[in-house]
Amino acid sequence: LMDQHIYQNCTKILCSMVEKNIKTALEVQQQEKVILRSLKVGNFTMKILIKVHNIFKHATEKNYNYIVELLLYIYLNNPSYLTFICEKSPQFINLVKSNVLNPSDALLKEMLMEEKFVNHLHNIDLNGLENKDNLLGYVIFIMSAIKSGLQENNTRYNKYKIIDCVFRWLPYGHIWFNMGLKFEAIGEVKCNSFGLYEQLLTHMFVLACTCDSEEINHLQQKIYESILSANCYSALFSSNLLELLVRSSSRSFLMGQISSLTTTYQKLENYQLFADSPQYVHIRYTLRSLYKYLHTEHKIRMYNNQLICDEKNFGLWSAIGIKSLPEELQSRVEEQIVETLKNKLHKVLNSGVQSPDEIESLVKIMNVCATCSLIDHTDTLEDYVIKAWTKMCPNNSKFLLPNGALVMGCVWYLNYIEALVSLTIAMKCILATGANMIKVHHVVSSMIQEGNTEVKLVLIKLFFTMMLTPVCDENKRAVDTLLLSTFKSLFEQNDIVVKNRFFSALRKHISDKNIERIISKVVNENSTLQKTWQTYTKRGTLNENVDLKTQLIGTIDFKYRHKCLESVCMESSDSECVTNKANSSNFDFADIDTLFEAESDSEPACKKVKLDTSDVEEIIARLENDASQLSQVKENVFTRDYKDRVIGVCEMLRNIID
């Protein structure tokens, strides 16, 4: 019985029988009696497979390939997949549950006890899977493993490897996250079903709640690695998971995470290309998500440590949002910010830009101001913003060339447009005023029709915001004319990137009556446009010959690449060749790795400052003296705030020892 060949041959035959019977049952328009017989035979064979596995439980060498391939196939054909992709009936799905999925869960529970099986699961080459549908089978497989371990209160299985399996799968998640799968909700919840994303997030959070401190540290490391990666779904998932963790953890844990992220953000902000990297988006989103859970006193303390009057903190507060501050502090800060912005706009609009630093400073404060709430009540600022849009008109701007090419070396121009768009959307008063809205509408429509790819991508959001804004009767005709010409231009767009962005935004607002009215007018004039729109609404893709899943699978090998990792020769506006110095204008990846070595709730370790022995001796002596004085303070003097701060200091000291 210890012979590995016996085990391998038995599992090969049994797994082949189960898979063959499932495929027979899944055939289109299969007879009911054949379906029932096939699933019953599959059920019986699964029970034999479980017994064979138990007999060989203590075998030294076992080949798991056949069992893993079978389980991938079985979990691929889960109720959600059978319902939404295969369009099977509820009766058929119930038969699959009872005859195939339930025995599979029983087999999985037994196999999770074996370390080698978990290692085999961890080492599967996801990119090498011939059938990309098995990517779905893999993640359902992992969720079933998590669920099995929780139900049996099984602490023996390797949670480190299970965590790694989930994070290895996330870069491929964009395929099945977007396929509209629905999973039944468990327990008493408002929603009857969840998408795959929510289902996986829930399983990971529950798994995290059962982890010990070392396993949590491992999970935190994976979370931060994902946030600092270039993959958006990995980062989004990690950010959402971290948010769930801080909501269910201590206040000191939350403060530690925000402190770590703030330090990381401000360090990376010193590198020029960071602002154009995916990590910039990921960290800002995570900071904004976590900050709202801080208590008022901690928000005030953080503000005092990162004062808005210091321009180097503009980026941080544009990420967090001024409107997230406590109400009294918020009103004071907003008045200060709005006044500063008005002065800068007055200077730039009347005297011109004197240096690149000046426009960079203006963009930063515009982004901060866009997160305020008081800007709706500032008439002077409204006048400046309208004037800024007027100067952006293609007739006045030398950067927006007729052929749509953006002058190289003027990336700041895009940043300025993006900041102006954010500020305009925040200033609802501009869009509510008829005359001003028409001015902005005219400029935006002209820029979309004449601008290059990047300009159009930046302006589409504002364009839809204006479309959704009610218009008074006297301006309706003028606005409709602008909308129709712009819509037609976007519908007929040859640039597939712009076209996809436009249709994606359009689909979100298709229920709006005004947008529906404009679409009808545009597509009814042209049969080709009408066919394009019908294809997109029906299939979710602009190509009627390629379905959405095929398109998503085709993007698996797409990777974001930082330009700074190779020597790039870029042509500037005066045609001079400028070669980027390696690592001079981007954050150092080696530095990122050292940021999160600490295994605690405190901020991650960064490069240590080199100190002389005498300096270290002096610091330690001062710490000993201060700690001695603190220990003599009466217990009732310590507030909860003081205790949290002491805990934070203790954690930092523990990191040094570890």
C-alpha positions as CSV (number, residue, x, y, z in Angstrom):
1,L,0.0,0.0,0.0
2,M,3.0,2.3,0.3
3,D,3.7,2.0,-3.5
4,Q,3.2,5.4,-5.1
5,H,2.4,3.8,-8.5
6,I,-0.7,2.1,-7.1
7,Y,-2.0,5.4,-5.7
8,Q,-1.2,7.2,-8.9
9,N,-2.9,4.6,-11.1
10,C,-6.0,4.4,-8.9
11,T,-6.5,8.2,-8.8
12,K,-5.9,8.5,-12.5
13,I,-8.6,6.0,-13.4
14,L,-11.1,7.3,-10.8
15,C,-10.6,11.0,-11.6
16,S,-11.0,10.3,-15.3
17,M,-14.3,8.5,-14.6
18,V,-15.7,11.4,-12.5
19,E,-14.7,14.0,-15.0
20,K,-16.1,12.0,-17.9
21,N,-19.5,11.6,-16.2
22,I,-19.6,15.3,-15.3
23,K,-18.9,16.3,-18.9
24,T,-21.7,13.9,-20.1
25,A,-24.2,15.5,-17.7
26,L,-23.2,19.0,-18.9
27,E,-23.8,18.3,-22.6
28,V,-26.3,20.6,-24.1
29,Q,-29.9,19.2,-24.4
30,Q,-28.9,16.0,-22.6
31,Q,-31.7,13.7,-21.5
32,E,-32.7,13.9,-17.9
33,K,-32.2,10.2,-17.2
34,V,-28.6,10.4,-18.7
35,I,-27.9,13.5,-16.5
36,L,-29.1,11.8,-13.4
37,R,-27.3,8.5,-14.1
38,S,-24.0,10.3,-14.9
39,L,-24.1,12.4,-11.7
40,K,-25.0,9.4,-9.6
41,V,-22.1,7.4,-11.0
42,G,-19.8,10.4,-10.5
43,N,-21.0,10.6,-6.9
44,F,-20.3,6.9,-6.3
45,T,-16.8,7.2,-7.9
46,M,-16.0,10.3,-5.7
47,K,-16.8,8.2,-2.6
48,I,-14.4,5.5,-3.8
49,L,-11.8,8.2,-4.5
50,I,-12.1,9.4,-0.9
51,K,-11.6,5.9,0.5
52,V,-8.6,5.3,-1.7
53,H,-7.1,8.6,-0.4
54,N,-7.7,7.5,3.2
55,I,-6.1,4.1,2.6
56,F,-2.9,5.8,1.2
57,K,-3.0,8.6,3.8
58,H,0.4,7.7,5.2
59,A,2.1,7.0,1.9
60,T,5.4,8.7,1.6
61,E,5.2,9.7,-2.0
62,K,1.9,10.7,-3.7
63,N,1.2,12.3,-7.0
64,Y,-1.6,14.9,-6.5
65,N,-1.8,16.0,-10.2
66,Y,-4.9,14.0,-11.1
67,I,-6.9,14.9,-8.0
68,V,-6.0,18.6,-8.3
69,E,-7.0,18.7,-12.0
70,L,-10.3,17.0,-11.1
71,L,-11.0,19.4,-8.3
72,L,-10.2,22.4,-10.5
73,Y,-12.7,21.2,-13.0
74,I,-15.4,20.4,-10.4
75,Y,-15.0,23.8,-8.7
76,L,-15.1,25.5,-12.1
77,N,-18.6,24.1,-12.5
78,N,-19.9,25.8,-9.4
79,P,-23.5,26.9,-9.1
80,S,-22.7,30.5,-10.2
81,Y,-20.8,29.4,-13.3
82,L,-23.5,26.9,-14.2
83,T,-26.3,29.5,-13.8
84,F,-24.7,32.6,-15.5
85,I,-22.4,31.0,-18.1
86,C,-23.9,27.6,-18.8
87,E,-27.5,28.7,-18.2
88,K,-28.4,25.5,-16.4
89,S,-31.7,25.1,-14.4
90,P,-31.9,25.2,-10.6
91,Q,-32.9,21.5,-10.6
92,F,-29.7,20.6,-12.5
93,I,-27.6,22.7,-10.2
94,N,-29.1,21.1,-7.1
95,L,-28.1,17.7,-8.5
96,V,-24.5,18.9,-9.1
97,K,-24.4,20.2,-5.5
98,S,-25.5,17.0,-3.9
99,N,-23.7,14.5,-6.1
100,V,-20.5,16.3,-7.0
101,L,-19.7,19.4,-5.0
102,N,-20.5,18.0,-1.6
103,P,-18.3,14.9,-2.0
104,S,-15.6,17.2,-3.4
105,D,-15.7,19.3,-0.2
106,A,-15.3,16.1,1.8
107,L,-12.3,15.0,-0.2
108,L,-10.8,18.5,0.1
109,K,-11.2,18.5,3.9
110,E,-9.2,15.3,4.1
111,M,-6.4,16.5,1.8
112,L,-6.0,19.8,3.6
113,M,-4.4,17.9,6.4
114,E,-1.4,17.1,4.2
115,E,1.3,19.7,3.9
116,K,2.4,18.4,0.6
117,F,-1.0,18.8,-0.9
118,V,-1.2,22.5,0.1
119,N,2.3,23.0,-1.3
120,H,1.2,21.4,-4.6
121,L,-1.8,23.8,-4.7
122,H,0.5,26.7,-4.0
123,N,3.0,25.8,-6.8
124,I,0.4,25.6,-9.6
125,D,1.5,27.7,-12.6
126,L,-1.5,29.9,-13.1
127,N,-0.2,31.5,-16.2
128,G,0.5,28.1,-17.7
129,L,-3.1,26.8,-17.3
130,E,-4.1,25.7,-20.8
131,N,-7.8,26.2,-20.0
132,K,-8.1,29.8,-18.7
133,D,-11.5,28.9,-17.2
134,N,-9.6,26.9,-14.6
135,L,-8.6,30.3,-13.2
136,L,-12.1,30.5,-11.8
137,G,-11.9,26.8,-10.7
138,Y,-8.7,27.7,-8.8
139,V,-10.1,30.6,-6.8
140,I,-13.3,28.7,-5.9
141,F,-11.0,25.8,-4.9
142,I,-9.1,28.1,-2.6
143,M,-12.3,29.6,-1.1
144,S,-13.6,26.1,-0.5
145,A,-10.3,25.3,1.3
146,I,-10.7,28.3,3.5
147,K,-14.3,27.4,4.3
148,S,-13.4,23.8,5.0
149,G,-10.7,24.8,7.5
150,L,-13.0,27.2,9.3
151,Q,-15.9,24.8,9.6
152,E,-13.7,22.0,11.0
153,N,-11.8,24.5,13.2
154,N,-8.8,23.1,11.5
155,T,-5.7,25.0,12.7
156,R,-3.3,22.4,11.1
157,Y,-3.4,23.5,7.5
158,N,-0.9,26.0,6.2
159,K,-2.6,29.4,6.2
160,Y,0.6,31.1,4.9
161,K,0.3,29.1,1.7
162,I,-3.5,29.7,1.4
163,I,-2.9,33.5,1.7
164,D,-0.1,33.3,-0.9
165,C,-2.5,31.4,-3.2
166,V,-5.0,34.2,-3.1
167,F,-2.5,36.9,-3.8
168,R,-0.9,34.9,-6.6
169,W,-4.4,34.7,-8.2
170,L,-5.4,38.3,-7.9
171,P,-3.4,39.6,-11.0
172,Y,-5.7,37.3,-13.1
173,G,-8.8,38.3,-11.2
174,H,-9.9,40.9,-13.7
175,I,-11.3,38.2,-16.0
176,W,-13.8,36.6,-13.6
177,F,-14.5,39.7,-11.5
178,N,-16.0,41.3,-14.6
179,M,-18.1,38.3,-15.8
180,G,-21.2,39.0,-13.6
181,L,-21.1,35.9,-11.5
182,K,-23.3,35.8,-8.4
183,F,-22.9,33.7,-5.3
184,E,-25.5,33.0,-2.7
185,A,-25.2,35.1,0.5
186,I,-24.7,33.1,3.8
187,G,-26.6,34.2,6.9
188,E,-28.9,37.2,7.4
189,V,-27.7,40.0,5.1
190,K,-29.4,42.7,3.1
191,C,-28.2,41.3,-0.3
192,N,-29.3,37.9,-1.5
193,S,-26.1,37.4,-3.5
194,F,-22.5,38.7,-3.9
195,G,-20.2,39.0,-6.8
196,L,-17.0,37.0,-7.0
197,Y,-14.9,40.0,-5.7
198,E,-17.1,40.3,-2.5
199,Q,-17.1,36.6,-2.0
200,L,-13.3,36.3,-2.1
201,L,-12.9,39.4,0.1
202,T,-15.3,38.0,2.7
203,H,-13.5,34.6,2.8
204,M,-10.1,36.4,3.2
205,F,-11.4,38.6,6.0
206,V,-12.8,35.6,7.9
207,L,-9.5,33.7,7.4
208,A,-7.6,36.8,8.7
209,C,-9.8,36.7,11.9
210,T,-8.6,33.2,12.7
211,C,-4.9,34.0,12.1
212,D,-2.3,34.3,14.9
213,S,0.1,37.3,15.1
214,E,2.8,35.7,12.8
215,E,0.2,34.9,10.1
216,I,-1.3,38.4,10.4
217,N,2.2,39.8,9.8
218,H,2.5,37.7,6.7
219,L,-0.9,38.8,5.5
220,Q,0.1,42.5,6.1
221,Q,3.2,42.0,4.1
222,K,1.2,40.6,1.2
223,I,-1.3,43.5,1.4
224,Y,1.4,46.1,1.3
225,E,3.3,44.4,-1.5
226,S,0.1,44.4,-3.5
227,I,-0.7,48.1,-2.8
228,L,2.9,48.9,-4.0
229,S,2.5,46.8,-7.1
230,A,1.4,47.9,-10.5
231,N,-1.7,45.6,-10.6
232,C,-4.9,47.5,-9.9
233,Y,-7.1,44.6,-8.8
234,S,-4.5,43.3,-6.4
235,A,-4.1,46.7,-4.9
236,L,-7.8,47.4,-4.7
237,F,-8.5,44.0,-3.1
238,S,-5.7,44.6,-0.6
239,S,-6.9,48.1,0.2
240,N,-10.4,46.8,0.9
241,L,-9.1,43.9,3.0
242,L,-7.0,46.3,5.0
243,E,-10.0,48.5,5.6
244,L,-12.0,45.6,6.9
245,L,-9.1,44.6,9.2
246,V,-8.8,48.1,10.8
247,R,-12.6,48.3,11.3
248,S,-12.4,45.2,13.4
249,S,-9.1,45.9,15.2
250,S,-7.8,48.2,17.9
251,R,-7.3,51.9,17.5
252,S,-3.5,51.5,17.7
253,F,-3.6,49.2,14.7
254,L,-5.4,51.8,12.6
255,M,-3.0,54.5,13.7
256,G,-0.1,52.3,12.8
257,Q,-1.4,51.6,9.3
258,I,-2.0,55.3,8.6
259,S,1.4,56.2,9.9
260,S,3.0,53.6,7.7
261,L,1.1,54.7,4.6
262,T,1.8,58.4,5.2
263,T,5.5,57.8,5.6
264,T,5.6,55.7,2.5
265,Y,3.6,58.2,0.5
266,Q,5.7,61.2,1.5
267,K,8.9,59.3,0.8
268,L,7.8,58.2,-2.7
269,E,6.4,61.6,-3.5
270,N,10.0,62.9,-3.7
271,Y,10.5,60.9,-6.9
272,Q,9.3,62.6,-10.1
273,L,7.6,59.7,-11.8
274,F,5.8,58.5,-8.7
275,A,2.9,60.9,-9.5
276,D,2.3,59.0,-12.8
277,S,2.6,55.5,-11.4
278,P,-0.1,53.0,-10.4
279,Q,1.3,53.1,-6.8
280,Y,0.4,56.7,-6.5
281,V,-3.3,55.9,-7.1
282,H,-3.2,52.8,-4.8
283,I,-1.7,54.5,-1.8
284,R,-3.9,57.6,-2.1
285,Y,-7.0,55.4,-2.3
286,T,-6.0,53.3,0.8
287,L,-5.1,56.4,2.8
288,R,-8.5,58.0,2.1
289,S,-10.3,54.8,2.9
290,L,-8.6,54.4,6.3
291,Y,-8.5,58.0,7.4
292,K,-12.3,58.2,7.9
293,Y,-12.1,55.7,10.7
294,L,-9.8,57.8,12.9
295,H,-11.3,59.4,16.0
296,T,-11.6,63.2,16.0
297,E,-8.6,63.8,18.3
298,H,-6.4,61.6,16.2
299,K,-7.4,63.5,13.0
300,I,-6.5,66.8,14.7
301,R,-3.2,65.4,15.9
302,M,-2.4,64.1,12.4
303,Y,-3.3,67.6,10.9
304,N,-1.0,69.3,13.4
305,N,1.8,67.0,12.4
306,Q,1.1,67.6,8.7
307,L,0.1,71.2,8.5
308,I,-1.6,72.3,5.3
309,C,0.3,75.6,5.3
310,D,3.4,73.6,4.3
311,E,3.3,73.0,0.6
312,K,5.0,69.6,0.8
313,N,1.9,68.3,2.5
314,F,-0.5,69.3,-0.3
315,G,-0.2,65.9,-2.0
316,L,-1.1,64.1,1.3
317,W,-4.2,66.2,2.0
318,S,-5.4,66.1,-1.6
319,A,-5.4,62.3,-1.1
320,I,-7.1,62.3,2.2
321,G,-9.5,65.2,1.5
322,I,-10.0,68.4,3.5
323,K,-13.7,67.6,3.9
324,S,-12.7,64.6,6.0
325,L,-11.3,66.9,8.8
326,P,-13.5,67.6,11.9
327,E,-16.0,70.3,11.0
328,E,-14.6,73.2,13.0
329,L,-11.0,72.6,11.8
330,Q,-12.3,72.0,8.2
331,S,-13.9,75.4,7.9
332,R,-10.7,77.2,9.0
333,V,-8.5,75.2,6.7
334,E,-10.8,75.6,3.7
335,E,-10.9,79.4,4.0
336,Q,-7.1,79.4,4.1
337,I,-6.8,77.0,1.1
338,V,-9.4,78.9,-1.1
339,E,-7.7,82.2,-0.4
340,T,-4.3,80.8,-1.3
341,L,-5.7,79.4,-4.5
342,K,-7.4,82.6,-5.5
343,N,-4.1,84.5,-5.1
344,K,-2.2,82.0,-7.2
345,L,-4.8,81.9,-9.9
346,H,-4.8,85.7,-10.0
347,K,-1.1,85.8,-10.5
348,V,-0.9,83.1,-13.1
349,L,-3.9,84.2,-15.2
350,N,-2.8,87.9,-15.2
351,S,1.0,87.6,-15.3
352,G,1.5,84.2,-16.9
353,V,3.6,81.3,-15.7
354,Q,7.1,82.3,-14.7
355,S,8.6,78.9,-14.0
356,P,7.6,75.1,-14.1
357,D,7.6,75.1,-10.2
358,E,4.9,77.8,-10.3
359,I,2.5,75.7,-12.3
360,E,3.4,72.6,-10.3
361,S,2.5,74.5,-7.1
362,L,-0.8,75.7,-8.7
363,V,-1.8,72.1,-9.7
364,K,-1.1,70.9,-6.1
365,I,-3.3,73.5,-4.4
366,M,-6.0,73.1,-7.0
367,N,-6.1,69.3,-6.2
368,V,-6.3,70.1,-2.5
369,C,-9.0,72.7,-3.0
370,A,-11.1,70.2,-5.0
371,T,-11.5,68.2,-1.8
372,C,-13.1,71.2,0.1
373,S,-16.8,71.8,0.6
374,L,-16.8,75.6,0.9
375,I,-15.7,76.3,-2.7
376,D,-19.4,76.3,-3.9
377,H,-19.8,79.7,-2.2
378,T,-16.8,81.6,-3.6
379,D,-17.8,84.0,-6.4
380,T,-14.3,85.3,-7.0
381,L,-12.9,81.8,-7.3
382,E,-15.7,80.9,-9.8
383,D,-14.6,83.8,-12.0
384,Y,-11.0,82.7,-11.9
385,V,-12.0,79.1,-12.9
386,I,-14.1,80.3,-15.8
387,K,-11.2,82.4,-17.0
388,A,-8.8,79.4,-16.7
389,W,-11.1,77.4,-18.9
390,T,-11.3,80.2,-21.5
391,K,-7.5,80.2,-21.7
392,M,-7.6,76.4,-22.3
393,C,-9.7,76.8,-25.4
394,P,-7.9,75.3,-28.5
395,N,-7.9,78.7,-30.1
396,N,-5.8,80.1,-27.3
397,S,-3.6,77.1,-26.4
398,K,-0.5,76.3,-28.3
399,F,-0.2,72.9,-26.6
400,L,-3.4,71.4,-28.1
401,L,-2.3,71.0,-31.7
402,P,-4.8,70.5,-34.6
403,N,-3.4,67.0,-35.3
404,G,-3.9,66.0,-31.7
405,A,-0.3,65.7,-30.8
406,L,0.7,66.9,-27.4
407,V,4.0,68.8,-27.4
408,M,6.6,66.6,-25.6
409,G,7.9,68.0,-22.4
410,C,4.6,69.5,-21.5
411,V,3.2,66.7,-19.3
412,W,2.4,69.4,-16.7
413,Y,-0.2,70.6,-19.2
414,L,-2.2,67.4,-18.7
415,N,-1.7,67.6,-14.9
416,Y,-3.1,71.2,-15.0
417,I,-6.2,70.1,-17.1
418,E,-6.8,67.2,-14.7
419,A,-6.6,69.5,-11.7
420,L,-8.9,72.0,-13.4
421,V,-11.4,69.2,-14.1
422,S,-11.4,68.1,-10.5
423,L,-11.9,71.6,-9.2
424,T,-14.7,72.3,-11.7
425,I,-16.6,69.1,-10.7
426,A,-16.3,70.1,-7.1
427,M,-17.6,73.6,-7.8
428,K,-21.1,72.7,-8.6
429,C,-22.1,76.3,-8.7
430,I,-20.2,76.7,-12.1
431,L,-22.3,73.9,-13.7
432,A,-25.5,75.3,-12.2
433,T,-25.0,78.7,-13.7
434,G,-26.3,78.8,-17.3
435,A,-23.9,81.3,-18.8
436,N,-20.8,79.9,-17.1
437,M,-21.8,76.3,-17.9
438,I,-22.1,77.1,-21.6
439,K,-18.6,78.6,-21.6
440,V,-17.1,75.5,-20.0
441,H,-19.2,73.3,-22.2
442,H,-17.9,75.0,-25.3
443,V,-14.2,74.7,-24.3
444,V,-14.5,71.1,-23.2
445,S,-16.4,70.1,-26.4
446,S,-13.7,71.8,-28.5
447,M,-10.9,70.1,-26.6
448,I,-12.5,66.7,-26.9
449,Q,-13.0,67.0,-30.6
450,E,-9.5,68.5,-31.3
451,G,-7.3,67.1,-28.5
452,N,-5.1,64.1,-28.3
453,T,-5.8,60.8,-26.5
454,E,-4.6,61.9,-23.1
455,V,-6.6,65.1,-23.2
456,K,-9.8,63.3,-24.2
457,L,-9.4,60.7,-21.4
458,V,-9.0,63.4,-18.8
459,L,-12.1,65.4,-20.0
460,I,-14.6,62.5,-20.5
461,K,-15.5,62.5,-16.7
462,L,-16.3,66.2,-16.7
463,F,-18.2,65.9,-20.0
464,F,-20.6,63.3,-18.4
465,T,-20.9,65.4,-15.2
466,M,-22.1,68.3,-17.3
467,M,-24.5,66.1,-19.2
468,L,-26.1,64.9,-16.0
469,T,-26.6,68.5,-14.8
470,P,-30.1,69.9,-15.4
471,V,-30.2,72.8,-17.9
472,C,-32.7,75.7,-17.9
473,D,-34.9,76.0,-21.0
474,E,-33.2,79.1,-22.3
475,N,-29.8,77.3,-22.6
476,K,-31.1,73.9,-23.6
477,R,-30.8,74.4,-27.3
478,A,-27.2,75.7,-27.1
479,V,-26.1,72.9,-24.8
480,D,-27.8,70.2,-27.0
481,T,-25.9,71.4,-30.0
482,L,-22.6,71.1,-28.2
483,L,-23.6,67.7,-26.8
484,L,-24.6,66.3,-30.1
485,S,-21.4,67.3,-31.9
486,T,-19.2,66.0,-29.1
487,F,-21.1,62.7,-28.8
488,K,-20.9,62.1,-32.5
489,S,-17.2,62.8,-32.4
490,L,-16.7,60.3,-29.6
491,F,-18.9,57.7,-31.2
492,E,-16.9,57.9,-34.4
493,Q,-13.6,57.9,-32.6
494,N,-10.9,55.8,-34.2
495,D,-8.7,55.8,-31.1
496,I,-9.8,52.5,-29.4
497,V,-8.5,53.6,-26.0
498,V,-10.7,56.7,-26.0
499,K,-13.6,54.8,-27.5
500,N,-13.5,52.2,-24.8
501,R,-13.3,54.8,-22.1
502,F,-16.3,56.7,-23.6
503,F,-18.5,53.6,-23.9
504,S,-17.6,52.4,-20.4
505,A,-18.7,55.8,-19.0
506,L,-21.7,55.8,-21.2
507,R,-22.9,52.4,-19.9
508,K,-22.8,53.6,-16.3
509,H,-25.3,56.4,-17.1
510,I,-27.5,54.8,-19.7
511,S,-30.5,55.0,-17.4
512,D,-30.3,58.9,-17.5
513,K,-33.1,60.2,-19.7
514,N,-31.1,63.1,-21.1
515,I,-28.2,60.8,-22.1
516,E,-30.6,58.3,-23.6
517,R,-32.2,61.1,-25.6
518,I,-28.8,62.3,-27.0
519,I,-27.7,58.7,-27.9
520,S,-30.9,58.1,-29.8
521,K,-30.4,61.3,-31.9
522,V,-26.8,60.4,-32.7
523,V,-27.2,56.7,-33.5
524,N,-30.4,57.1,-35.5
525,E,-28.5,59.3,-38.0
526,N,-26.0,56.5,-38.7
527,S,-26.7,52.8,-39.1
528,T,-23.1,51.9,-38.3
529,L,-23.2,53.8,-35.0
530,Q,-26.5,52.2,-34.2
531,K,-25.0,48.7,-34.8
532,T,-21.9,49.6,-32.7
533,W,-24.1,50.7,-29.8
534,Q,-26.4,47.7,-29.9
535,T,-23.3,45.4,-29.9
536,Y,-21.8,47.1,-26.9
537,T,-25.0,47.1,-24.8
538,K,-25.6,43.4,-25.6
539,R,-22.1,42.0,-25.4
540,G,-20.1,44.5,-23.4
541,T,-17.6,44.8,-26.2
542,L,-17.2,46.9,-29.3
543,N,-16.2,43.9,-31.4
544,E,-19.2,41.7,-32.2
545,N,-16.9,38.8,-33.1
546,V,-15.1,38.7,-29.8
547,D,-16.9,38.2,-26.5
548,L,-15.9,40.0,-23.3
549,K,-14.2,37.0,-21.7
550,T,-12.0,36.5,-24.7
551,Q,-10.9,40.1,-24.5
552,L,-10.2,39.9,-20.8
553,I,-8.1,36.8,-21.2
554,G,-6.2,38.5,-24.0
555,T,-5.0,41.1,-21.5
556,I,-3.4,38.6,-19.1
557,D,0.1,39.3,-20.3
558,F,-0.3,43.1,-20.3
559,K,2.0,44.6,-17.7
560,Y,2.6,48.2,-16.5
561,R,6.3,49.0,-16.9
562,H,8.0,52.0,-15.3
563,K,9.9,54.0,-17.8
564,C,12.7,54.6,-15.3
565,L,13.7,50.9,-15.3
566,E,15.4,51.3,-18.6
567,S,17.3,54.2,-20.3
568,V,14.7,56.1,-22.2
569,C,15.5,58.7,-24.8
570,M,12.7,61.3,-24.8
571,E,12.3,64.1,-27.3
572,S,11.6,67.4,-25.6
573,S,9.6,70.2,-27.2
574,D,12.7,71.7,-28.8
575,S,13.6,68.2,-30.3
576,E,16.6,67.9,-27.9
577,C,17.3,64.3,-26.7
578,V,17.2,63.9,-23.0
579,T,18.2,60.6,-21.5
580,N,16.8,59.8,-18.1
581,K,19.4,58.9,-15.5
582,A,18.7,55.5,-13.9
583,N,16.7,55.8,-10.7
584,S,17.1,59.6,-10.6
585,S,13.4,60.4,-11.2
586,N,11.6,57.5,-9.7
587,F,11.4,55.7,-6.3
588,D,13.9,53.0,-5.5
589,F,12.3,49.6,-5.5
590,A,14.9,48.4,-3.0
591,D,13.6,51.2,-0.6
592,I,10.1,49.9,-1.0
593,D,11.1,46.4,0.1
594,T,12.6,47.8,3.3
595,L,9.6,49.9,4.2
596,F,7.6,46.9,5.5
597,E,10.0,44.6,7.2
598,A,8.7,45.4,10.6
599,E,6.3,42.7,12.0
600,S,4.0,44.9,14.0
601,D,1.2,47.4,13.8
602,S,3.6,50.3,13.8
603,E,5.0,52.0,10.7
604,P,7.3,49.9,8.6
605,A,11.0,50.0,8.9
606,C,12.9,52.3,6.6
607,K,16.6,52.9,6.0
608,K,18.2,53.5,9.4
609,V,20.0,56.7,10.0
610,K,23.7,56.2,10.6
611,L,24.6,57.2,14.2
612,D,27.8,57.2,16.1
613,T,28.0,55.0,19.2
614,S,28.0,58.1,21.4
615,D,24.7,59.2,19.8
616,V,23.1,55.9,20.4
617,E,24.3,55.9,24.0
618,E,22.8,59.3,24.6
619,I,19.4,58.4,23.1
620,I,19.2,55.2,25.1
621,A,20.1,57.0,28.3
622,R,17.4,59.7,27.6
623,L,14.9,56.9,26.9
624,E,15.7,55.2,30.2
625,N,15.3,58.5,32.1
626,D,12.0,59.4,30.4
627,A,10.6,55.9,31.0
628,S,11.5,56.1,34.6
629,Q,9.7,59.4,35.0
630,L,6.6,58.1,33.2
631,S,6.5,55.0,35.5
632,Q,6.1,57.3,38.5
633,V,3.1,59.1,37.1
634,K,-0.2,58.3,38.8
635,E,-2.3,55.8,36.9
636,N,-5.4,58.0,36.8
637,V,-3.5,60.7,34.9
638,F,-3.2,58.5,31.8
639,T,-6.0,59.1,29.3
640,R,-6.8,56.6,26.5
641,D,-4.9,58.9,24.2
642,Y,-1.8,58.8,26.3
643,K,-1.9,55.0,26.5
644,D,-2.3,54.7,22.7
645,R,0.8,56.9,22.2
646,V,2.8,54.9,24.7
647,I,1.8,51.7,23.0
648,G,3.0,53.1,19.7
649,V,6.4,54.0,21.2
650,C,6.7,50.5,22.6
651,E,6.0,48.9,19.2
652,M,8.7,51.0,17.6
653,L,11.2,50.0,20.2
654,R,10.2,46.4,19.8
655,N,10.9,46.6,16.1
656,I,14.5,47.7,16.9
657,I,15.0,44.7,19.2
658,D,13.5,42.2,16.6
